[in-house]
């Protein structure tokens, strides 16, 4: 059954307060997971990203590309290796990460935004000295060329926003030693959001949000205060791969980002649902 013109007008009217609220504010979106591999979902995400700047909301897109990196490693006969959820990145793997993230994936996303009538500029952390990193040291664990960000220079990002385009950022950073380092995309998005003084950080994931019972999507926790995160980890409600994602959200809030969200990228137009409706979606951190 189609939507009537009246219903369309009503939907637009309901979005008006949110358009006014976020006008000229900056939103950092981390894009990955199923929304990045499913073509229908990919088109929906790109539509959302094109629409938001048209109503005056600045968008910065930070992306991963794990499945594409895995595919390329398989093609060259190299095994993917993970330590504590992070990709072990030797010199050969780092070359492939750069080729896939900064080249193939980044330029495909720019092309998709352009095809939807938007404007986008592809970047990696080397461009304009945007991301500086040092080798990740975690209790003596060697992750290879995996880094943690020590500095974000936002000048090239703000220049692109002021030119009415969307910065599309792949998370390869220049090390203080001059080498390239692979950066976790969730972490990079949080650091960039803090440096920009963003209004929101949105992480697109493959789940509904933070669930009290991971096997029951009806147990979604819609709101979490930052001071509750450690307790939820101790209780085992936040566990596994959700721990680093939620810690990124907590760090962003503690350092000035107004709101952080983990939302379900499997739902078409989940970004617009979060940004421009009363109900919102996923889990909000404040």
MARLODREN-901361 format. One record per residue (C-alpha): residue in one letter; chain; x, y, z. Coordinates in steps of 0.5 Angstrom, whole numbers, m for minus. Layout:
res  chain  east  north  up
A  A  X  Y  Z;
...
END
This chain:
res  chain  east  north  up
X  A  0  0  0;
X  A  3  7  m2;
X  A  4  13  2;
X  A  m1  19  1;
X  A  2  26  0;
X  A  m1  28  6;
X  A  3  22  10;
X  A  9  25  6;
X  A  8  32  8;
X  A  6  30  16;
X  A  13  26  16;
X  A  17  32  13;
X  A  13  37  18;
X  A  15  32  24;
X  A  23  32  22;
X  A  23  40  22;
X  A  25  41  29;
X  A  31  36  29;
X  A  33  39  22;
X  A  33  46  26;
X  A  36  43  32;
X  A  42  40  28;
X  A  43  46  23;
X  A  50  47  22;
X  A  52  42  27;
X  A  57  36  25;
X  A  55  29  26;
X  A  61  23  25;
X  A  58  17  22;
X  A  63  10  23;
X  A  60  6  17;
X  A  62  m2  17;
X  A  59  m8  18;
X  A  53  m11  14;
X  A  51  m4  11;
X  A  57  m4  8;
X  A  57  m11  4;
X  A  49  m11  2;
X  A  48  m7  m4;
X  A  41  m5  m2;
X  A  43  m2  5;
X  A  49  1  2;
X  A  45  5  m3;
X  A  40  7  3;
X  A  46  9  7;
X  A  49  14  2;
X  A  42  17  1;
X  A  42  19  8;
X  A  49  22  8;
X  A  47  26  1;
X  A  40  28  5;
X  A  43  31  11;
X  A  48  36  8;
X  A  42  38  4;
X  A  38  40  10;
X  A  44  44  13;
X  A  47  38  17;
X  A  55  37  17;
X  A  57  30  16;
X  A  64  26  16;
X  A  64  19  14;
X  A  69  14  17;
X  A  69  7  14;
X  A  72  1  15;
X  A  73  m5  10;
X  A  74  m11  14;
X  A  71  m16  9;
X  A  74  m13  3;
X  A  81  m14  6;
X  A  80  m21  8;
X  A  78  m22  1;
X  A  84  m19  m2;
X  A  89  m23  3;
X  A  85  m29  1;
X  A  87  m28  m6;
X  A  94  m27  m5;
X  A  94  m33  0;
X  A  95  m30  6;
X  A  91  m32  12;
X  A  88  m26  16;
X  A  90  m26  24;
X  A  86  m23  29;
X  A  89  m22  37;
X  A  84  m19  42;
X  A  79  m17  36;
X  A  84  m13  32;
X  A  87  m15  26;
X  A  95  m17  26;
X  A  98  m13  21;
X  A  105  m15  19;
X  A  108  m11  13;
X  A  105  m14  7;
X  A  98  m14  10;
X  A  99  m6  12;
X  A  101  m6  4;
X  A  94  m9  3;
X  A  90  m5  8;
X  A  93  1  5;
X  A  91  m1  m2;
X  A  84  m4  0;
X  A  82  2  5;
X  A  85  8  2;
X  A  84  6  m6;
X  A  78  1  m7;
X  A  73  2  m1;
X  A  74  9  0;
X  A  74  11  m8;
X  A  68  7  m9;
X  A  64  10  m3;
X  A  66  17  m6;
X  A  63  15  m13;
X  A  56  12  m9;
X  A  55  19  m6;
X  A  57  23  m12;
X  A  52  18  m16;
X  A  46  20  m11;
X  A  47  27  m13;
X  A  52  29  m7;
X  A  59  31  m6;
X  A  65  28  m3;
X  A  72  28  m2;
X  A  76  21  m1;
X  A  81  22  5;
X  A  86  18  9;
X  A  90  19  15;
X  A  96  21  11;
X  A  92  27  7;
X  A  94  34  10;
X  A  97  30  16;
X  A  90  29  19;
X  A  92  23  23;
X  A  98  22  27;
X  A  99  15  31;
X  A  104  11  35;
X  A  105  3  35;
X  A  99  0  39;
X  A  102  m2  46;
X  A  98  m7  50;
X  A  101  m10  56;
X  A  107  m13  51;
X  A  102  m15  46;
X  A  105  m15  39;
X  A  100  m13  34;
X  A  105  m11  28;
X  A  103  m4  24;
X  A  97  m3  29;
X  A  97  4  31;
X  A  93  9  36;
X  A  92  16  34;
X  A  96  21  38;
X  A  93  27  34;
X  A  88  29  29;
X  A  89  35  25;
X  A  82  37  23;
X  A  84  43  18;
X  A  83  39  12;
X  A  76  36  14;
X  A  73  43  16;
X  A  76  46  9;
X  A  72  40  6;
X  A  65  41  10;
X  A  66  49  8;
X  A  66  47  1;
X  A  59  43  2;
X  A  62  36  1;
X  A  62  30  5;
X  A  69  28  8;
X  A  70  20  7;
X  A  76  18  11;
X  A  79  11  11;
X  A  83  10  18;
X  A  90  9  16;
X  A  95  14  20;
X  A  102  16  19;
X  A  106  14  25;
X  A  111  19  28;
X  A  116  14  25;
X  A  114  16  18;
X  A  111  9  17;
X  A  103  7  16;
X  A  99  4  21;
X  A  92  1  21;
X  A  87  4  26;
X  A  81  1  28;
X  A  75  5  25;
X  A  71  6  31;
X  A  77  9  35;
X  A  78  13  29;
X  A  71  16  29;
X  A  71  17  36;
X  A  78  21  36;
X  A  75  25  30;
X  A  69  27  33;
X  A  72  29  39;
X  A  77  33  35;
X  A  71  36  31;
X  A  67  38  37;
X  A  62  34  34;
X  A  54  34  36;
X  A  54  26  35;
X  A  58  20  34;
X  A  54  14  30;
X  A  57  7  30;
X  A  53  3  25;
X  A  53  m4  27;
X  A  50  m11  25;
X  A  46  m11  32;
X  A  40  m8  34;
X  A  44  m4  40;
X  A  46  m6  47;
X  A  42  m12  49;
X  A  41  m14  56;
X  A  41  m21  54;
X  A  45  m22  47;
X  A  40  m27  45;
X  A  34  m23  45;
X  A  33  m17  41;
X  A  27  m15  46;
X  A  32  m13  51;
X  A  35  m7  48;
X  A  38  m2  53;
X  A  36  5  49;
X  A  40  9  54;
X  A  46  9  58;
X  A  50  14  62;
X  A  57  14  61;
X  A  58  13  69;
X  A  54  6  68;
X  A  59  3  63;
X  A  64  0  67;
X  A  59  m3  72;
X  A  55  m6  65;
X  A  62  m9  63;
X  A  63  m12  70;
X  A  56  m15  70;
X  A  57  m18  63;
X  A  52  m14  60;
X  A  57  m11  55;
X  A  62  m16  53;
X  A  66  m19  47;
X  A  66  m14  41;
X  A  62  m9  44;
X  A  67  m7  49;
X  A  71  m3  45;
X  A  65  0  41;
X  A  62  2  47;
X  A  69  5  51;
X  A  69  9  44;
X  A  63  12  45;
X  A  64  13  53;
X  A  71  16  51;
X  A  67  21  46;
X  A  62  23  51;
X  A  67  25  56;
X  A  71  29  51;
X  A  66  33  49;
X  A  61  30  44;
X  A  54  31  46;
X  A  51  24  44;
X  A  54  17  42;
X  A  49  12  39;
X  A  50  5  37;
X  A  45  3  31;
X  A  43  m2  27;
X  A  46  m2  20;
X  A  41  m7  18;
X  A  35  m3  18;
X  A  35  2  11;
X  A  35  9  13;
X  A  37  8  20;
X  A  41  14  20;
X  A  35  18  18;
X  A  31  15  24;
X  A  36  16  29;
X  A  37  24  27;
X  A  30  26  25;
X  A  25  22  28;
X  A  22  22  35;
X  A  23  15  37;
X  A  30  14  35;
X  A  34  8  34;
X  A  39  3  38;
X  A  43  5  44;
X  A  44  12  46;
X  A  50  14  50;
X  A  50  21  54;
END
